Amino acid sequence: MVYHIPALLDESIEGLNIRPDGTYVDVTFGGGGHSMEILKRLTTGKLIAFDQDEDAAKNAPDDKNLIFLNQNFRFLKNNLLYNGIKSIDGLIADLGVSFHQFDEPERGFTFRHDAPLDMRMNKSGTLTAANLIQTLDESLLADIFYKYGELTNSRKIAREIVSARKKKPITTTADLVSAIGKLTPSKQEHKFYAKVFQALRISVNHELEYLKEMLLQALDMFSIGGRLVVITYHSLEDRVVKNFIRTGNFEGIGKKDFYGNPETPFRMITRKSITPGAEEIARNNRSRSARLRVAEKI
C-alpha cells in the first residue's frame, strides 16, 4: 500500500530553491516524498524532518544529511536549536492527512469504514473524536462544526448528536454517520460527511492553532532569502497561510511604515496559489484540492 503520494511535488521542490549546502526543514515528513527529493539535492546541507505520527518514522531513510524527529511541528524552534540549527534556508509543510492515515480504518479519519471514532494524528495523544462527541455540550459541538467545517446547519448537527448519545454512546464512525444521517443534503452526502469529519479532526489535533505556532517560529528561524513552501487542502488553513505571507499576521491586517510602504516579512514568490493540473489530478485524485503558496523572507 502506498503511504502517501505528495501533491505538487515538482512545484514545491522548485519553490524551495534548494542550495546543496543549505539547511531545510520538512515539518510533515509522512511518506518522505518531499524529503527524499530535498536530500537528492544536498551535499553538505542538512534536512530536519518532523512528523508526530510514529508510523511515519518507519519511512525515514538512513542518510547522513537527515535528522528525523518524531515530534509535532509546533515544537519547531526548540527542536532546531537543540540540534544546533540557528537558522534555516527553507521549510516545507504539506498539511492535512496522509493517504496512510485515511487508508488505515482503525485511525477513524474517514466515514467510509466503520471504525473507532479516533482521528488522532499522534497516537499517543489522549483526546479522540469520540471524547469530543461524548462529552461536549451542544453549543461547543455546534461551534466546532461551524468554525472548522463551515457548516451552516451546525446547531442542528450538534442537536442530533446530543439526542442520539442519550440513547446510546457514539463511539464509532458508523454511530456518528447514523446520528446525523437525516441532515444529509440530497446528492451531497460525501461533501457533508467530509466537512463533519474535517471539523472533528481539526479540533482533535488543534491543527489551526499549531499551524500558527509553527509559522511564527519558522519566521524567527529563517535566514534572509529563506523560502516558505506550504501546501494546503481546505480554505481554513489556506487563509491562515495567505494572511501570514501577505501581512505577517493571521488576521490579514496590513501595516505600513512611516512612509506608507507596506511592512511584511515576506516577498510573495507565487502571487496566486498554484493548483494541480488535469494530468496530476488524473494520476492522484486526492491532490485536487491542493493549493501551494511560496514566499521568501526579506
Secondary structure by P-SEA (a helix, b strand, c coil): cccccccaaaaaaaaacccccbbbbbcccccaaaaaaaaaacccbbbbbbbccccccccccccccbbbbcccccccaaaaaaaccccccbbbbbccccccccccccccccccccccccccccccccccaaaaaacccaaaaaaaaaacccccaaaaaaaaaaaaaaacccccaaaaaaaccccccccaaaaaaaaaaaaaaaaaaaaaaaaaaaaaaaaaaccccbbbbbbbccaaaaaaaaaaaaccccccbbbbcccccccccccccccbbbbbcaaaaaaccccccbbbbbbbcc
